[in-house]
């Protein structure tokens, strides 16, 4: 391995890799040595690790070179195996391809195909294996890949319609936890996700309904009613003591209001504005920097889309700014999208919030 690549690998292992699991992850559950070892025997995995490290250091040309090398190498390797689902190195490579796409700031990410591939590989693994709790490196690997798939596919679909179909293929073996956090689930540490698998799937379901530009059909209405009840249940069981989770509840309710064609536009937008104010108040006591960037930015996207006043927009932009100035692709893209939305002419005040949410989810 060339010295330059060796330095990039060291940067990935010591600086980048720790940022790919949640900051407060239990120390016994952050041993990613197994995944790092796989890179030494599977060159496409090593290539994408180097690409991520190069992107993190602002070396865009080298990052793209290693990214393309990883893609080509993975395609060649897939043509030579019959059971890719049980090849750990293949799964790790597809997960890191998703990570790289989210890091890019040079244009819209192409995460859909990689997320779909990761979902297919996960679905072909032994049922239940990914949800077992263990601090052994290979089990840490299983849980990290499963949770990373949910993390990237659910949170990114707000800004990427291509992921609406990907989320339909979530392997059922990954979502056999109870609907709401129980004592048993609390005993199973999460490596990437801040909440239960079910909570992230709920985010995806709400997003998919909110993207519809037509009135929802009877079957979708039943889904809407179920999701509304689930959000209320999260409030009942005390999740509102958690500022970040309460922020998610507010923003998910905003998206459900967009999909609720049974209410008048004025009633929906009035409730949206009230939820925005609750969200902004919550931000005053919340340190978003202590969470993974994608998890923090998701509610900022929804709140930012309906922030009308300059003061409201300044609050949202101020939260995104540190990540954007650091060149983090997700933050750069979100800031650009919000600035475009904020600059959109206000032709019809009555439908303005609905149109801005539509722009958020459909803008290329």
C-alpha positions in Angstrom: 0.0 0.0 0.0 1.4 3.4 -0.9 2.4 5.7 2.0 -0.4 8.2 1.1 -3.0 5.4 1.2 -1.6 4.2 4.4 -2.0 7.6 6.0 -5.6 7.8 4.6 -6.4 4.4 6.1 -5.0 5.5 9.5 -7.1 8.7 9.3 -10.2 6.7 8.5 -9.6 4.2 11.3 -8.8 6.7 14.0 -10.8 9.8 13.1 -13.6 9.0 10.7 -14.7 5.6 11.9 -15.5 6.7 15.5 -17.8 9.4 14.0 -19.9 6.7 12.2 -21.4 5.4 15.4 -23.3 7.6 17.9 -21.2 9.7 20.2 -22.6 8.1 23.4 -22.4 4.6 22.2 -21.2 2.2 25.0 -17.5 1.7 24.8 -17.8 -2.1 24.7 -19.8 -1.8 21.6 -17.6 0.4 19.4 -15.0 -2.2 18.4 -15.0 -1.9 14.7 -11.8 -4.0 14.3 -13.6 -6.7 12.3 -14.7 -4.3 9.6 -11.3 -2.7 9.4 -9.7 -6.1 9.1 -12.0 -7.0 6.2 -10.6 -4.1 4.2 -7.2 -5.8 4.1 -8.6 -8.8 2.3 -11.2 -7.0 0.1 -9.8 -4.2 -2.0 -13.2 -2.5 -2.9 -13.8 -2.1 0.8 -10.3 -0.6 1.3 -10.9 1.7 -1.7 -14.1 3.2 -0.3 -12.6 3.6 3.1 -9.8 5.6 1.5 -12.4 7.6 -0.5 -14.2 8.6 2.7 -11.0 9.6 4.4 -9.9 11.6 1.3 -13.3 13.3 1.2 -13.1 14.1 4.9 -9.7 15.8 4.3 -11.0 17.8 1.3 -9.1 15.8 -1.3 -12.0 15.5 -3.7 -10.1 14.2 -6.8 -8.5 11.4 -4.9 -11.8 10.7 -3.1 -13.6 10.3 -6.4 -10.8 8.1 -7.8 -11.0 5.7 -4.9 -14.8 5.7 -5.0 -14.9 4.7 -8.6 -12.3 2.1 -8.0 -14.5 0.6 -5.2 -17.5 0.6 -7.4 -15.7 -1.2 -10.3 -14.1 -3.7 -7.9 -17.4 -4.5 -6.2 -19.1 -5.1 -9.5 -16.4 -7.5 -10.6 -16.5 -9.3 -7.3 -20.3 -9.7 -7.4 -20.0 -11.4 -10.8 -17.9 -14.1 -9.2 -20.0 -15.1 -6.2 -23.3 -17.0 -5.8 -24.2 -15.9 -2.3 -23.2 -12.3 -1.9 -25.6 -11.9 1.0 -23.4 -13.8 3.4 -20.2 -12.1 2.3 -19.4 -9.6 5.1 -17.0 -7.6 3.0 -19.7 -7.0 0.3 -22.2 -5.7 2.9 -19.6 -3.4 4.5 -18.6 -2.0 1.1 -22.2 -1.1 0.2 -22.8 0.5 3.6 -19.7 2.7 3.1 -20.8 3.6 -0.4 -23.9 5.1 1.3 -21.6 6.9 3.8 -19.5 8.4 1.0 -22.6 9.6 -1.0 -23.8 11.4 2.1 -20.4 13.1 2.6 -20.3 14.5 -1.0 -20.9 18.2 -1.4 -20.2 18.4 -5.1 -23.8 17.5 -6.2 -26.8 15.4 -5.4 -25.8 12.1 -3.9 -26.6 8.8 -5.7 -27.4 6.9 -2.5 -30.5 5.1 -3.7 -28.8 2.2 -5.6 -26.3 1.7 -2.8 -29.0 1.6 -0.1 -31.1 -0.8 -2.2 -28.1 -3.1 -2.5 -27.4 -3.0 1.2 -31.1 -3.8 1.9 -31.0 -6.8 -0.5 -27.7 -8.1 1.1 -29.1 -7.7 4.6 -32.4 -9.5 3.7 -30.3 -12.5 2.5 -28.5 -13.0 5.8 -29.7 -15.3 8.5 -32.9 -14.0 10.1 -32.5 -12.3 13.5 -28.7 -12.3 13.4 -28.3 -8.6 12.9 -30.5 -7.8 15.9 -28.6 -9.9 18.5 -26.7 -8.0 21.2 -23.0 -8.9 21.7 -19.8 -7.0 22.1 -17.9 -9.4 19.9 -16.5 -7.7 16.8 -18.4 -9.8 14.3 -21.7 -9.1 16.1 -20.8 -5.4 16.4 -20.3 -5.5 12.6 -23.8 -7.1 12.1 -25.6 -4.5 14.2 -23.6 -1.6 12.8 -24.5 -2.5 9.2 -28.1 -3.1 10.0 -28.5 0.2 11.8 -26.5 2.1 9.2 -28.8 0.9 6.5 -31.8 2.1 8.4 -30.1 5.4 9.3 -29.1 6.3 5.8 -32.2 5.0 4.0 -34.8 6.5 6.3 -33.2 9.9 7.1 -32.0 10.6 3.5 -35.3 9.8 1.9 -36.7 13.2 3.0 -34.6 14.8 0.3 -34.3 11.9 -2.1 -37.5 10.4 -3.6 -35.7 7.4 -5.0 -35.4 6.0 -1.5 -39.2 5.7 -1.1 -39.0 2.3 -2.8 -35.9 1.3 -0.9 -37.5 1.6 2.4 -40.3 -0.9 1.3 -37.6 -3.6 1.3 -36.4 -3.2 4.8 -35.5 -6.8 5.9 -38.1 -7.9 8.5 -35.5 -9.5 10.6 -34.2 -6.1 11.4 -37.5 -4.7 12.8 -38.7 -7.4 15.2 -38.3 -5.1 18.2 -41.4 -3.9 20.1 -43.1 -0.8 18.7 -42.1 1.4 21.7 -38.9 1.3 23.7 -39.2 -1.3 26.4 -37.0 -2.4 29.2 -35.7 -5.2 27.1 -34.9 -3.0 24.2 -33.1 -0.5 26.5 -30.8 -3.4 27.4 -29.8 -3.7 23.8 -27.3 -0.9 23.0 -27.7 0.9 19.7 -24.5 1.6 17.7 -25.8 4.0 15.2 -29.5 4.7 15.8 -30.5 7.0 18.6 -34.0 5.4 18.8 -35.6 2.0 18.1 -35.8 0.4 14.6 -39.5 1.1 14.7 -39.0 4.8 15.3 -36.9 5.1 12.1 -39.4 3.1 10.0 -42.1 5.5 11.3 -40.0 8.4 10.0 -39.9 6.7 6.6 -43.6 6.0 6.5 -44.5 9.6 7.5 -42.1 10.9 4.9 -43.6 8.8 2.1 -47.2 10.0 3.0 -46.1 13.6 3.2 -44.5 13.5 -0.3 -47.9 12.8 -1.9 -49.2 15.7 -3.9 -52.7 14.2 -4.2 -55.3 13.4 -1.5 -54.5 10.2 0.3 -56.5 7.1 -0.6 -58.5 5.1 2.0 -55.6 2.6 2.7 -53.2 5.5 3.1 -55.7 7.2 5.4 -55.6 4.2 7.7 -51.8 4.4 7.6 -52.1 8.1 8.5 -54.4 7.3 11.5 -52.0 4.6 12.7 -49.0 6.9 12.5 -50.8 9.7 14.2 -51.7 7.4 17.1 -48.2 6.1 17.3 -46.8 9.7 17.6 -49.4 10.4 20.4 -48.3 7.2 22.1 -44.7 8.4 22.1 -45.8 11.5 23.9 -47.9 9.5 26.4 -45.0 7.3 27.4 -42.8 10.3 28.3 -40.6 10.7 25.3 -41.1 14.5 25.5 -38.6 14.5 28.4 -36.0 13.9 25.6 -35.5 17.2 23.7 -34.3 15.6 20.5 -37.1 13.0 20.4 -39.7 15.8 21.1 -38.2 17.7 18.2 -38.8 14.7 16.0 -42.4 14.3 17.2 -43.1 18.0 16.3 -41.6 17.7 12.9 -43.2 14.4 12.1 -46.6 15.9 13.1 -45.8 18.8 10.7 -45.3 16.3 7.9 -48.5 14.4 8.8 -50.4 17.7 8.6 -49.2 18.2 5.1 -50.7 14.8 4.1 -54.0 15.4 6.0 -56.4 16.7 3.2 -59.4 16.3 5.5 -58.5 19.5 7.3 -58.6 23.0 5.7 -55.4 24.5 4.5 -55.7 27.3 7.1 -56.1 24.9 10.0 -53.2 22.8 8.9 -50.8 25.8 8.4 -51.9 27.3 11.7 -51.0 24.0 13.5 -47.7 23.8 11.6 -46.8 27.3 12.7 -47.5 26.3 16.3 -45.4 23.2 16.0 -42.6 25.3 14.5 -42.6 27.5 17.5 -42.4 24.5 19.9 -39.5 23.2 17.8 -37.6 26.5 17.9 -38.1 26.6 21.7 -36.8 23.1 22.1 -33.7 24.1 20.1 -32.8 26.6 22.7 -32.0 23.8 25.2 -30.7 21.2 22.8 -27.1 20.5 21.8 -27.5 19.1 18.3 -23.7 18.7 17.9 -23.8 15.7 20.3 -25.7 13.6 17.8 -24.7 12.1 14.4 -25.1 14.8 11.7 -27.8 13.2 9.7 -30.0 12.6 12.8 -29.6 16.3 13.8 -30.2 17.7 10.3 -33.5 15.9 9.6 -35.7 18.0 11.9 -33.8 21.1 10.8 -34.9 20.4 7.3 -38.6 20.3 8.2 -38.5 23.3 10.5 -36.4 25.3 8.1 -38.8 24.7 5.2 -41.6 26.4 7.1 -39.5 29.1 8.8 -40.9 32.3 7.4 -39.3 35.1 9.4 -35.7 36.1 9.2 -35.2 35.4 12.9 -36.6 31.9 12.5 -34.4 31.2 9.4 -31.4 32.6 11.2 -31.8 30.1 14.1 -32.0 27.1 11.6 -29.1 28.4 9.5 -27.0 29.0 12.6 -27.4 25.3 13.6 -26.4 24.1 10.1 -23.6 26.5 9.7 -20.8 24.7 11.6 -21.2 21.5 9.6 -21.6 23.4 6.3 -18.4 25.4 7.0 -16.6 22.1 7.7 -17.6 20.9 4.3 -20.0 18.2 5.5 -21.9 17.3 2.4 -25.3 16.8 4.0 -25.2 20.2 5.7 -24.0 22.0 2.5 -26.8 20.5 0.4 -29.5 21.2 3.0 -28.4 24.8 3.5 -28.5 25.3 -0.3 -31.9 23.8 -0.5 -33.3 25.9 2.3 -31.9 29.1 0.9 -33.6 28.3 -2.4 -36.9 27.7 -0.6 -36.5 30.9 1.5 -36.0 32.9 -1.7 -39.0 31.4 -3.5 -41.6 34.1 -4.2 -44.6 34.1 -1.8 -47.5 34.1 -4.3 -50.2 32.5 -2.2 -49.8 33.0 1.6 -52.5 30.5 2.4 -50.7 27.6 0.8 -47.1 28.8 1.3 -46.1 26.3 4.0 -47.5 23.3 2.0 -45.7 24.5 -1.1 -42.4 24.9 0.8 -42.6 21.4 2.3 -43.3 20.1 -1.2 -40.2 21.9 -2.5 -38.1 20.5 0.3 -39.0 16.9 -0.7 -39.1 17.3 -4.5 -36.3 19.8 -5.4 -33.5 18.4 -7.5 
